[in-house]
Structures are given as structure tokens and as C-alpha cells.
Amino acid sequence: MSYRVFTVSTATWKDVVEIKPGKAPWGRLLGEGKGFSSEFVLSDDDVAATVGKLTPIDRALIIDFEGVIMYCGLITDDDYTQDTEILDVDHTDLMWHVMEYRQIAQTRTSAMPAWKQTYSGLEYDTIIKRIVQLATTGTGRTIPMVYEADYTGGRSRTYNGYNADSALDAIEEIMDLENGPDVDFRPRWNAARDGVEFILRTGFMNPDGNMIEIDFSADQSPGKSLKRKRSGQERATQVIGIGEGSGVDMKVRVAGSSGAFAMERAEQAKNIKDGTQLSEFAQGELSTRANLIAQYSCDIDMSSPAIKSFWDLQPGTTLRWHITGDKAISDGWRESTIIEISGDLESNFVHIEMQ
């Protein structure tokens, strides 16, 4: 079992070229992107021959494990040192980076302030789909995407060009609502395996019930380095949602819960002018902050039979795990949701963060 690394053109999403980095950490996090840096030793003539396929923005970097794309990052920077002949290449999870730097206004000229788009009679999943479609359509903006079907419902959103919203702004506003959908951009090889495409996943991230099971107390367990971290830094007993407007005309809605020790936060939602939607926003922010955040992490051997399919090794998959005899973590089986996976070419262990 082994890794392979490639680059692909962001103009055609093809022209796939295999490359040989010395170091190439990678990772995917549910609901947001992360950045990494890879190292290329150009004193190796084979490595030096591919340096033209590492141009920032023009190329993306693909980490493949046993035929499954684990990560696709847009190359954003490079840094070459002549004395050592080492090229450091920075890259970041491609779709999340692109969503931050794509306007959703279809008119990107001086007429942009007058642009307006309303979506209604849909579920939030489909409104997010529409946002991504706006962000990936047009000259120089096309990205091969695979979408879910549309879902009708009672949700609506209006977007105005004068707000200069990025796609990321619009997506995060919906994700942060109470019961707002999770969002993930899953990279994969296209059917011909000569290029890359992305699956937009929204809502429940594990519809097929995929599960990885680990017993940390077993002899020769494939899991190691189990850790628990609890945090109250984001905890709040009251969230003040601030919507459209200013001064005394500012829209405000408050969501609160009981708590022995009051912690209050004000959260901005500049695009929301409807009181019901603003209440949903405030309640959504509160629901993620009402309790301590308990997060577990571990390392799992990718060669273990516990990982039946590398395609299932993704944010959203359920990790069922067992521990016994520990001084801080109580005995028993638990089911956690994987929220982040990460790894490195130098190890067959994958690091998992879960909640």
C-alpha cells in the first residue's frame, strides 16, 4: 500500500502528471479547508523535470492512496532556495479556497450593485448548490462538479450584488444556522481517470452508514495515540444575532439558554433582514456553543483490515471505538463522527479528529 502524488491543470482539470515530493502532508476537514506545504528536492533530476507542473494557481496537487484521491489542493505559493536546491510548495484545500475568492454575483462589473438573485421553495442544501453553481460558472471559473438532486422546501435566500458576497460567505451563513447542513467537497478521479472532479455533499455526511471500528484496548490494535480535548472557549449562554441595517434600524434577535455562568456573544449576519431567519441564525450559533466541545483524536494504520475501503475514509464517516481501563475516559463503546483526516507520505497511519 502506498501513496502517489500528481498535479493537474486548473484550466482543463486534466493534464495529470505524477510528481515526487520529498514531503507532502495532507488533510481534509469537514466544513472548511486547510493549508499545507510540500517539499521538492530539485537535485534529483527526475523531480526537477516536473517543476514546470508546480506553478501556483495554474496547477493543483493531488494526494492519492491506492487509487483514491485523499486530498486536492490548489498550489498558492512556492519558495525556492538555490543553495539547497529545495522548492517548498504551499497549497490549500482547493474548493474551500476557491469559494472564498469567487463572487456569487453574476455581474462582476460596475453594474454589480444592482444584481439580485432570490431562491425560494427550496431546502438549504439546494440553495448551497445554487451558490456553488454561481461560483463555478463562466469563463475561467469552470470546475467539474457532481451534484445531488434538488430538494424542494420552505427555505429562501436573497443575494444582492452590493454586498459583494463570496460563495464562502453565503455557504457559511447557511451552515451556521440551527440544523444548517454540513458541507463537504469530495475530490475524485473522473470516469476516464484522466482528470479530477468534485462531489458537493450537503446535509447528512454518512447516508450509507459507513463505519470504521477500532478497539483501542485490544492487543495489536490498529489504533494508537487516543487523545481527548475539551474546550469551553466558544461556550455561550446567550447569542445576539445582528442582521442587516445600522444604528437603531439594525435587526437584532437573541437566543439564550440556562447556564450557571453567563457567557454572551454577538454574531454578525449582514445579509439577513428577515426576523425569523435571524432568529434561526442566532439559535444555530447558540446550539454549537451551549456545551463544552469534546473532541477525540487518534491514529489508525491504513493497512489494517479495520479500514475496509479507502473511499470510506472521509469526513462524516462513523468511527465506532472502544476503550477500557483508562484513567480519564470511561469504559465502553462509543460512536463518533470523523470531522478531519490527515496524513503524510512518510507514514501509513492516518490521523483522525472526531466528535
N, C-alpha and C positions, 0 to 999 in steps of 0.2 A: 504494500500500500504506500502511495506516495503522492506528493504534490506536483503539479505542473503550473507554470506561470506564463501568461500570454499578455500581449497588448492588442487592442482593437481600435480601429479608426472611429472617431466620433462623427465623422462626415458621412460614412456609409454603414457603420456598425458591423463592418466586415473587415477584410484585410487583417486577419488574425495571424499574429507572429509569436512564436514561442521565444521566451527570453530566459536568462539565467541569473536572477539576483542572488547576491550573497546572503542577504537578509530580507525578509518580506513578511512582517507581521500583518494580520488582517483581523477584521471583526465586523459583525452586523448587530445593530441594536434596534429593538422594536421601537418605532415611532420617532427615530432621529438618526442622524448619521455621525460617523466618527472618522477621524483622520489618522493616517499612518505614514511612515517613511520607510522606503526600501533602499537597499544599498547595492550598487553595481560596481564591480572591480574591473576597470577597463584595461588593466594589464593583461587580462585574459582576452585574446584576440576574438574568440567566439562571442564574448559579451560585448566587446567594442563594436563588433559588426552590426549589432542591433540597436545601437544608441540612437539612431535616427528614428526609431519607433517608440521613443520615450518623450516626445515633445509635449510640453504642458498644453492642456485644453484640446489639442488635436488628437490625443490618444487617451485611452482608458486602460487600466491594469486589471487583469482577471486572475484570481486565485482559484485553481481547480484542484479538487481532491477526488481521485478515482472517477473522473468524468463528470463530476457535479460541481458547478460553479458555487463556491462558498462566499465569494465577495467580488464586487466590481467597483473599482474606484476611479474617479476622474483624476488624472495627473494634473496637479495645480502648480507645482514648482519643481525646479531642480537646482542642485548646488554641486559644482564640480571643483575638486581640489587637484591641481596639476601635480603637486609633489607626490601625492599618494595614488594618483590616478583612480580616485574613487568618486563616483557620481551618486549623490543622495537624491532620491526622487520622492517628493511628497504627493500623497493622493488622499482623497476623501470619498466616502460612500457616494457614488455618482448621483443617484436620483435625488437624494436629500439635498445635495449641494446645488443641483440644477433647480430644484423647486425654490430655493432661496433667491436665485438670480434670474427667475423668469417672471415677468409681469403677466397677470391674467387678463389685463385689458387688451382686447384685440386691436385697438387703435393705439399704436405706440408712436404717436406724432404729437404735434402741438394741440391736436384735437382730442387728446386722451381725456381731459377733464369731463368732456361731455358723454363719454362712453358709459353705458349702463347695461347690466345683464341681470335678469331675475330668473331664478329657478324655483319652481313651486310644484306641489303634488308629488314630491319625491322623498325617499329616505336619505339620511345624511350620507350613507355610503355612495349613493349615486350623485349627490351634489359634489362630493370629493372627486368622483370620476370625471365629472364635467370640468372641474377645476384643473385636473391633470391634463385633460384633453385640450383646454385652452393653452396650457403651458407647453405643450409638446406638438403644437400645430403651427406650420408656417415655415418660410424659408430659413434654413439654418437651425430650426427648432425641433425637427422631427426626431423622435426616439421611438423605436419599435416597442409597442406596449401590448399587453394582453389584459383584457378587462373582464370583470364579472358582468352578468346581465344587469339591466336597470331594475331598480326596486321602487315601486310607487309607494307613496305615503303622505303624511301630513306636514312634511318639513319644507321650509322655504328659506332662501337667502337672496339678497340683492347686493350686487357689487357695483361700485361706482369708480370710474377711472380716476377721479380726482383724489381718491385715497391712495393711489399708487401701490396697491396691494401686490405683494409677491404671492406666488402659489403657496409658498410655505406659510405665510401669514394666514391665508384663508383656510388651509388644511389644519393648522394648529388650533385655530379658533374653534373648529368643529370637534377636533379630538379632545379638547379640554372641557367640553360640555359634560354634564352628568349623563352617564350612559353613552357618551360620544364614542364612535367606533375607533378601534385601533387601526393603524395604517402601516403597511409594510410594502416595500418594493423588492420583489424577489428576482434576482438575475438568473438567467438560464441560457443554455445554448439553444439556438433556433433549430427547427426541424432538420435542416440540412447540415447542422453543426459547422457552419462556416461563418457564423456571426452570433451576436448576443441579442437577447430581448429581455424585457422586464415584465413581471406579473404584478399588477396592482392588487394587493389584498387588503380588504377592509372588513371591519366587524370582528367576528369570532375568528381567531387565527388558527384554530385546530378543528376544522369541521369533520375531518376523517378520524379523529380520536387517536392520532399518533402518540405513542408513548415510549419512553426510554425508562428502564427500570434498573436501579442500582442499589445494592446493599453495601453500605459503607462499613458494616461490621463483619462482613464475610471475609474468610481467608482469601487472599489473592483477589480482592475486589478491584474491578477496573476503574473505580473512582477513588480519588485521593484529594487531600487538601481541602476538606469541607470547612467552610467558614460561615459565620453568621454576623451580620452587621445590622444594628438597629439605630434609627435616627429620628429625632424629633425636631430637626432644624426647620422643616417645612410645615410643621403642625400648626393648625389654626382652629380656633373655636368660632371664628366669625370671618366671613369673606365679604368685602364690599366690592361689588361689581360696578365698574364705571364704564358707561357706554358712550354713545355719540353726544356731542354738544359740549358747551363750556359754561363756566360761571354758574348762575342759578338755573340755567336751562339744561345743565348736564343730567343725563339719565343715570340713575343710581338704583340698584337693587341689592338687598342684603340677604345673605344666607347664614344661619347660625346653628350651633349645636351646643349641647351642655358640655361643660368641662370644668374641672376643679381649678384650673389656672387659665385665665383668658389670654389668648393669642390672636391678634387681629391682623388681617392683610387686605390691602386694596389691590385689585387686579383690573387691568385695562382691557377693554373690548371696543375699540373705537368705531367698529363697523356696525355695532348693534344699536338700533334705535327703538326696537320693539321691547316693551316691558317684559313680556312673557319669555322672550328669547334671552333677555339679560338675566332674568331670574334663573333660567336654566344654566346659563354660563356661571353665575355665582355659586349655584348649588353643585355644579360639576367641579369647580375649583375646590369647594369645601370637601366634597366626597373623597378627594385624593389627599386631603390634608388633615382629616379628622382623627386619624390614628397614627401611632408610630409606624414608620416604614421598616419592615423586617425583610432583609434581603440575604439570601444564601448564595454561596458560590462554591464551585468545586472544579476539579479537572478530571476528564474522562478519557480513557485510552480509546482512540478511534479504531484500533484494530480489534476491540472487544466485540464479541457476539451480541452484547447488550445494544449496540448500535446496528440495527438490522438494515437500515437504509440511510445513506448519507443525505439523501433528499429530505428525510425527516428531521435531520439535524438543523433546526432553524428556529428563530424566534417564534413563539406561540406553541411549540410542541410541549407536551406534558412530561415532566420528569417525576417519576414515582420513586421515592427513595426511603431507605430505612437506616436507622441508627439505634444502637443500644449501648448502655453503659457509659454514656458521655456525661461529663460533669455540668455542662451548660445547656445541652439540647436534650429534651425529654425523649424517652424511648418511643419507638413506634414507626409506622409507615406514614408518609406524607405525600401529597401530590402538589407540585409546584409548577408554575408556568415559566418556561425559559424565556427570558427577555433579552439576553445577549449571548452571542457565541463569539469566540476569538481564538486565534491560534498563530502559529509561526512555522515556517518551513523546517525549522530545526527540530521540531518535536511532533510526534504523532498524538500528543494529548491536546484536546480542545478544552478551552476554559469556558465555563458556563456560569452566567449570573441568572438567578431565578427568584421569583416572588410567589 
